[in-house]
Amino acid sequence: MAKILALGLAGLALAGCQTWPGQPPLTLTQKAGQMVMMGIDGTDAASPAVQQALAQIRAGQLGGVILFRNNITSPGQVQALNAALQAANPLPSLPLLIALDQEGGLVQRLRASNGFEDTPAPEQVAASQTPEQAYATYRHMASMVKDAGFNFNLGPVVDLRCDPHDETHQPASAVIGVLGRSFADEPAVAERYATAFIRAHHDEGLLTALKHYPGHGLAHDDSHLGLVDVTGTAQSMELRPFRHLIRAGLADAVLTAHLVNRRIDPDWPITLSQKMIGPHLRERLHFGGVVVTDDMHMGAIQKYHGEREALVRAIQAGNDLLVYSNSAVAAREVPGFAPRYDMGTHVAALVQDAIARGELTPQQIEASWQRLARLRARLHPAPPLAGNLPGGD
């Protein structure tokens, strides 16, 4: 490990930038790799894709891993996998981000079928529980997430279920309201239950991410399949939960949506738009934390933008953490899609090239790294996980 730290993490931080206790300075290339959160194939450390991830983590070239249902077969199995991933991280004061989507209902990676417990869908929670009861529900879920070795839950969904002025009260989005992923029609109700969700996770020492900025609930189409145009459906009220939770200091991270609103930017979806994240999210809503992309392998991005173009545009737009799921399900409408498990080093190489061409600057990478490091520094390094859960393999 000493040789890895001396060689793999050698280099000087940019002048004037914050350093982190117990952590050697990273090179610019490594900082670019730290901006990547990658999906993997396999359920244990011996899997080839996991081996690739571990090598990048050890070299300081991968900042996060996201797991899906195919990676989880039992509590003991996922606990061991996450322990191996975290143990490879050479930055002792900045834990590796290990993420999942654990909303409840249809979107929960930890469930009864793989040895955990089911959590009700957000719509069901808001309809049947008080915010205090919801806190208890989500505290139990967050404890389960933490015990399994995760530290970052990509939730809550703060999208609206439908237009509250719609007398039919029919859910608008096929991938949000129809699936029960939204708490409510009214922004104020969504805020209250999202607050319960977030506080429960914070009390377990976990990070969360508000999604899907600036609001996916009134969109009619599915961004997994292609570009979703909300020019005629987006409403300012969809921003209210984001604004409220940011002002309340409850937004660890904000996850951007692959939506296009031609009234704001006629050419680029939100994730790739320089007219939205900086001017709106950072300046108007005063959000200074980590901005996370929705999956860059989804059809809304991959069908219309080359990999390099999308990467460069995402960083130019102001995203700090780039999610690449490597999921054939997410990319099911993308012809010829093939996963790759070297995304940390691959993205770093593309960033280096973009800097050489003047498309990106070292200062942009440094600013993202500083936001990511501040977020990760809030996580307390966990003790070894082996043997803490029943059902070990």
C-alpha positions as CSV (number, residue, x, y, z in Angstrom):
1,M,0.0,0.0,0.0
2,A,2.9,2.4,0.8
3,K,4.2,2.0,-2.8
4,I,0.7,2.6,-4.2
5,L,0.3,5.8,-2.2
6,A,3.8,7.0,-3.1
7,L,3.4,6.3,-6.8
8,G,-0.3,6.2,-7.6
9,L,-1.2,9.2,-5.5
10,A,1.9,11.3,-6.2
11,G,1.5,14.9,-7.5
12,L,0.8,18.4,-6.2
13,A,-2.7,19.8,-5.5
14,L,-3.4,23.0,-7.2
15,A,-2.3,26.1,-5.3
16,G,-4.8,27.4,-2.8
17,C,-7.0,24.3,-2.7
18,Q,-8.1,22.6,0.5
19,T,-6.2,19.4,1.5
20,W,-7.7,16.6,3.5
21,P,-6.2,15.0,6.7
22,G,-4.5,11.7,6.2
23,Q,-4.9,11.9,2.4
24,P,-2.0,12.3,0.0
25,P,-2.6,14.9,-2.8
26,L,-4.1,13.6,-6.0
27,T,-3.0,14.4,-9.5
28,L,-5.4,16.1,-11.9
29,T,-5.9,12.8,-13.7
30,Q,-6.9,11.1,-10.5
31,K,-9.3,13.9,-9.6
32,A,-11.0,13.4,-12.9
33,G,-11.4,9.7,-12.2
34,Q,-12.8,10.5,-8.8
35,M,-15.7,12.2,-10.6
36,V,-16.9,8.9,-11.9
37,M,-19.4,6.5,-10.2
38,M,-19.5,3.2,-12.1
39,G,-21.9,0.2,-12.2
40,I,-20.2,-3.2,-12.0
41,D,-21.1,-6.7,-13.1
42,G,-20.7,-9.5,-10.5
43,T,-21.5,-10.3,-6.9
44,D,-18.1,-10.8,-5.3
45,A,-14.5,-9.5,-5.4
46,A,-13.4,-12.3,-7.7
47,S,-15.7,-11.1,-10.6
48,P,-13.6,-9.7,-13.5
49,A,-15.6,-6.4,-13.6
50,V,-15.2,-6.0,-9.8
51,Q,-11.5,-6.7,-10.2
52,Q,-11.3,-3.8,-12.7
53,A,-13.1,-1.5,-10.3
54,L,-10.9,-2.5,-7.4
55,A,-7.7,-1.7,-9.4
56,Q,-9.0,1.8,-10.3
57,I,-10.1,2.4,-6.7
58,R,-6.6,1.4,-5.4
59,A,-5.0,3.7,-7.9
60,G,-7.1,6.7,-6.8
61,Q,-8.9,6.7,-10.2
62,L,-12.5,5.9,-9.3
63,G,-14.7,7.9,-6.8
64,G,-17.8,5.7,-6.5
65,V,-19.6,2.5,-7.3
66,I,-23.3,2.0,-7.7
67,L,-24.9,-1.4,-7.2
68,F,-28.1,-2.7,-8.7
69,R,-30.3,-5.8,-8.0
70,N,-28.1,-8.0,-10.1
71,N,-25.2,-7.3,-7.7
72,I,-27.2,-8.3,-4.6
73,T,-28.2,-11.9,-3.7
74,S,-28.1,-11.8,0.2
75,P,-27.2,-9.6,3.1
76,G,-23.9,-11.3,3.7
77,Q,-22.9,-11.3,0.1
78,V,-23.4,-7.6,-0.5
79,Q,-21.9,-6.8,2.8
80,A,-18.7,-8.6,1.7
81,L,-18.7,-7.0,-1.7
82,N,-19.0,-3.5,-0.3
83,A,-16.4,-4.2,2.4
84,A,-13.9,-5.2,-0.4
85,L,-14.7,-2.1,-2.4
86,Q,-14.3,0.2,0.6
87,A,-11.1,-1.6,1.8
88,A,-9.5,-0.8,-1.6
89,N,-10.0,3.0,-1.1
90,P,-6.5,4.6,-0.5
91,L,-8.0,7.9,0.8
92,P,-8.6,7.2,4.5
93,S,-10.4,10.5,5.3
94,L,-12.6,10.3,2.2
95,P,-14.6,7.1,2.1
96,L,-15.4,5.7,-1.3
97,L,-19.0,6.5,-2.3
98,I,-21.0,3.2,-2.5
99,A,-24.5,4.0,-3.8
100,L,-27.8,2.5,-4.6
101,D,-31.3,3.6,-5.4
102,Q,-33.4,2.6,-2.4
103,E,-36.6,4.5,-2.6
104,G,-39.1,1.8,-1.6
105,G,-41.8,0.2,-3.7
106,L,-40.7,-0.8,-7.2
107,V,-37.3,1.0,-6.8
108,Q,-35.5,-0.7,-4.0
109,R,-32.3,-2.8,-4.4
110,L,-32.6,-4.3,-0.9
111,R,-35.8,-6.2,-0.7
112,A,-37.4,-9.3,0.7
113,S,-36.5,-11.3,-2.3
114,N,-32.8,-11.0,-1.7
115,G,-32.9,-11.4,2.1
116,F,-33.7,-7.8,3.3
117,E,-37.1,-6.2,4.0
118,D,-39.5,-4.5,1.7
119,T,-40.2,-0.7,2.2
120,P,-43.4,0.8,0.9
121,A,-43.4,3.1,-2.1
122,P,-43.2,6.8,-1.4
123,E,-46.8,7.4,-2.6
124,Q,-47.9,4.7,-0.2
125,V,-45.9,6.1,2.7
126,A,-47.3,9.6,2.2
127,A,-50.8,8.3,1.9
128,S,-50.8,6.1,5.0
129,Q,-48.3,7.6,7.4
130,T,-47.7,10.9,9.2
131,P,-44.3,12.5,8.6
132,E,-43.2,11.2,12.0
133,Q,-44.2,7.7,11.1
134,A,-42.5,8.1,7.8
135,Y,-39.3,9.1,9.6
136,A,-39.4,5.8,11.5
137,T,-40.0,3.8,8.3
138,Y,-37.1,5.5,6.6
139,R,-34.8,5.2,9.7
140,H,-35.4,1.5,9.6
141,M,-34.6,1.4,5.9
142,A,-31.6,3.6,6.3
143,S,-30.2,1.3,9.0
144,M,-30.6,-1.6,6.6
145,V,-28.8,0.3,3.9
146,K,-26.0,1.3,6.2
147,D,-25.5,-2.3,7.6
148,A,-25.2,-3.6,4.1
149,G,-22.2,-1.3,3.5
150,F,-23.7,1.5,1.5
151,N,-23.2,5.2,2.3
152,F,-25.0,7.1,-0.4
153,N,-28.7,6.6,-1.3
154,L,-29.8,8.2,-4.5
155,G,-33.1,9.5,-3.2
156,P,-35.5,10.9,-2.2
157,V,-37.6,11.5,-5.3
158,V,-39.0,15.1,-4.9
159,D,-40.8,15.1,-8.2
160,L,-44.5,15.8,-8.1
161,R,-47.0,13.0,-8.8
162,C,-49.1,15.2,-11.1
163,D,-50.2,18.7,-11.7
164,P,-52.0,19.6,-8.5
165,H,-54.5,21.7,-10.6
166,D,-55.5,18.6,-12.6
167,E,-59.0,17.7,-11.4
168,T,-58.5,14.0,-12.4
169,H,-55.4,13.7,-10.2
170,Q,-54.0,11.2,-12.6
171,P,-50.2,10.6,-12.3
172,A,-48.4,12.4,-15.2
173,S,-45.2,10.5,-15.6
174,A,-45.0,6.9,-16.6
175,V,-41.7,6.5,-14.7
176,I,-42.5,8.6,-11.6
177,G,-46.2,9.0,-10.6
178,V,-47.5,5.9,-12.3
179,L,-44.9,3.8,-10.5
180,G,-45.7,5.3,-7.1
181,R,-42.3,7.0,-6.8
182,S,-43.6,10.4,-5.9
183,F,-44.8,11.4,-2.4
184,A,-47.6,13.7,-3.5
185,D,-49.2,16.2,-6.0
186,E,-48.5,19.2,-3.7
187,P,-45.0,20.5,-3.3
188,A,-45.4,21.2,0.4
189,V,-46.4,17.6,1.1
190,A,-43.5,16.3,-1.0
191,E,-41.1,18.5,1.1
192,R,-42.4,17.2,4.4
193,Y,-41.9,13.5,3.5
194,A,-38.6,14.1,1.7
195,T,-37.5,15.8,4.9
196,A,-38.4,12.7,6.9
197,F,-36.5,10.6,4.4
198,I,-33.4,12.7,4.5
199,R,-33.3,13.2,8.3
200,A,-33.6,9.5,8.8
201,H,-30.6,8.8,6.5
202,H,-28.6,11.6,8.2
203,D,-29.2,10.1,11.6
204,E,-27.8,6.8,10.3
205,G,-24.7,8.7,8.9
206,L,-25.8,8.3,5.2
207,L,-25.8,10.8,2.3
208,T,-28.8,11.4,0.0
209,A,-29.5,13.1,-3.3
210,L,-32.6,15.0,-4.3
211,K,-33.9,13.9,-7.7
212,H,-34.7,14.5,-10.5
213,Y,-33.8,18.2,-10.9
214,P,-35.5,20.4,-12.0
215,G,-38.6,18.1,-11.8
216,H,-39.5,14.9,-13.8
217,G,-43.0,14.4,-12.3
218,L,-44.9,16.2,-15.0
219,A,-42.9,14.8,-17.9
220,H,-44.8,12.3,-20.0
221,D,-42.0,10.2,-21.5
222,D,-39.2,8.0,-20.2
223,S,-35.6,9.2,-20.4
224,H,-34.3,5.6,-20.3
225,L,-35.7,5.3,-23.8
226,G,-34.9,8.7,-25.3
227,L,-35.0,12.5,-25.0
228,V,-37.9,13.8,-22.9
229,D,-39.2,17.2,-23.8
230,V,-40.9,19.1,-21.0
231,T,-41.1,22.5,-22.8
232,G,-44.9,22.3,-22.7
233,T,-45.4,20.6,-19.3
234,A,-42.7,22.0,-16.9
235,Q,-44.0,24.3,-14.2
236,S,-42.2,26.5,-11.7
237,M,-43.9,24.7,-8.7
238,E,-41.8,21.6,-9.5
239,L,-38.7,23.5,-8.3
240,R,-40.2,24.3,-4.9
241,P,-39.1,21.1,-3.1
242,F,-35.6,21.5,-4.3
243,R,-35.6,25.2,-3.2
244,H,-37.0,24.4,0.2
245,L,-34.7,21.5,1.0
246,I,-31.6,23.4,-0.2
247,R,-32.5,26.4,2.0
248,A,-33.1,24.0,4.9
249,G,-29.6,22.6,4.5
250,L,-30.9,19.2,3.7
251,A,-29.5,18.8,0.2
252,D,-26.3,16.7,0.3
253,A,-26.4,16.3,-3.5
254,V,-28.8,17.1,-6.4
255,L,-29.2,14.6,-9.2
256,T,-30.0,16.2,-12.6
257,A,-32.6,14.9,-15.1
258,H,-32.2,14.2,-18.8
259,L,-35.0,16.6,-19.8
260,V,-35.0,19.3,-22.4
261,N,-36.9,22.5,-21.8
262,R,-36.5,24.6,-25.0
263,R,-37.7,27.7,-23.2
264,I,-34.5,27.6,-21.2
265,D,-32.1,25.8,-23.6
266,P,-33.3,24.9,-27.1
267,D,-30.3,22.7,-27.8
268,W,-29.2,20.6,-24.8
269,P,-30.9,18.5,-22.1
270,I,-30.6,19.8,-18.5
271,T,-27.7,17.4,-17.7
272,L,-25.6,18.9,-20.5
273,S,-26.9,22.5,-20.3
274,Q,-24.7,25.4,-19.3
275,K,-27.9,27.5,-19.0
276,M,-29.4,25.5,-16.2
277,I,-27.1,24.1,-13.6
278,G,-24.9,27.1,-13.1
279,P,-27.4,30.0,-13.6
280,H,-30.4,28.2,-11.9
281,L,-29.3,25.6,-9.5
282,R,-26.1,27.2,-8.2
283,E,-26.9,30.9,-8.5
284,R,-30.7,31.2,-8.0
285,L,-31.1,28.3,-5.6
286,H,-27.7,28.9,-4.0
287,F,-26.7,25.2,-4.1
288,G,-23.0,24.8,-3.5
289,G,-22.9,21.0,-3.1
290,V,-22.4,18.1,-5.4
291,V,-24.4,17.8,-8.6
292,V,-24.8,14.2,-9.8
293,T,-25.8,13.2,-13.3
294,D,-28.6,10.8,-13.9
295,D,-27.2,7.7,-15.6
296,M,-25.1,8.8,-18.6
297,H,-25.8,5.4,-20.2
298,M,-29.6,6.1,-20.6
299,G,-31.1,6.5,-24.0
300,A,-31.8,10.2,-23.5
301,I,-28.0,10.8,-23.6
302,Q,-26.5,7.8,-25.6
303,K,-28.9,8.0,-28.5
304,Y,-28.2,11.6,-29.3
305,H,-24.7,12.4,-28.1
306,G,-21.4,10.7,-28.4
307,E,-19.7,9.5,-25.3
308,R,-16.9,12.2,-25.4
309,E,-19.3,15.0,-26.3
310,A,-21.7,14.0,-23.5
311,L,-18.8,13.8,-20.9
312,V,-17.4,17.2,-21.8
313,R,-20.8,18.9,-21.9
314,A,-21.7,17.4,-18.5
315,I,-18.6,18.8,-16.9
316,Q,-19.0,22.2,-18.7
317,A,-22.6,22.3,-17.4
318,G,-21.5,21.9,-13.8
319,N,-21.9,18.3,-12.9
320,D,-19.5,16.9,-10.3
321,L,-20.2,13.2,-10.2
322,L,-20.8,11.3,-13.5
323,V,-22.9,8.1,-13.2
324,Y,-22.2,5.3,-15.7
325,S,-24.4,2.4,-14.8
326,N,-23.1,0.0,-17.4
327,S,-26.7,-1.3,-17.4
328,A,-28.0,-2.9,-20.6
329,V,-31.5,-2.2,-19.2
330,A,-30.9,1.5,-18.9
331,A,-29.4,1.5,-22.4
332,R,-31.9,-0.8,-24.0
333,E,-32.7,1.7,-26.8
334,V,-29.1,2.4,-27.5
335,P,-27.9,0.4,-30.6
336,G,-24.6,-1.5,-30.0
337,F,-24.3,-0.5,-26.3
338,A,-21.5,-2.4,-24.5
339,P,-20.6,-1.9,-20.9
340,R,-17.0,-1.0,-20.0
341,Y,-15.5,-1.4,-16.5
342,D,-12.6,1.0,-16.8
343,M,-14.7,4.1,-16.7
344,G,-12.5,5.9,-14.1
345,T,-9.4,5.7,-16.2
346,H,-11.3,6.1,-19.5
347,V,-13.0,9.3,-18.4
348,A,-9.8,10.7,-17.0
349,A,-8.1,10.2,-20.4
350,L,-11.0,12.0,-22.1
351,V,-10.8,14.8,-19.6
352,Q,-7.1,15.2,-20.2
353,D,-7.7,15.4,-24.0
354,A,-10.5,18.0,-23.5
355,I,-8.2,20.1,-21.3
356,A,-5.4,19.9,-23.9
357,R,-7.9,21.1,-26.5
358,G,-9.2,24.0,-24.4
359,E,-12.7,22.5,-23.9
360,L,-12.2,22.0,-20.1
361,T,-9.9,23.6,-17.6
362,P,-8.0,22.2,-14.6
363,Q,-9.9,24.6,-12.4
364,Q,-13.3,23.0,-13.4
365,I,-11.9,19.6,-12.3
366,E,-10.5,21.0,-9.1
367,A,-13.8,22.7,-8.2
368,S,-15.7,19.4,-8.7
369,W,-13.1,17.5,-6.7
370,Q,-13.3,19.9,-3.8
371,R,-17.1,19.6,-3.7
372,L,-16.8,15.8,-3.8
373,A,-14.1,15.7,-1.1
374,R,-16.2,17.9,1.2
375,L,-19.2,15.6,0.7
376,R,-17.1,12.5,1.3
377,A,-15.4,13.9,4.4
378,R,-18.8,14.0,6.1
379,L,-18.9,10.2,6.0
380,H,-17.3,8.5,9.0
381,P,-15.1,5.6,8.0
382,A,-17.0,2.4,9.0
383,P,-15.5,-0.5,10.9
384,P,-14.9,-3.8,9.1
385,L,-18.3,-5.1,8.0
386,A,-17.6,-8.9,8.0
387,G,-19.9,-10.8,10.3
388,N,-22.2,-7.9,11.2
389,L,-25.2,-9.2,9.2
390,P,-27.1,-12.4,9.4
391,G,-27.0,-14.7,6.4
392,G,-23.3,-14.4,5.6
393,D,-22.1,-16.4,2.6
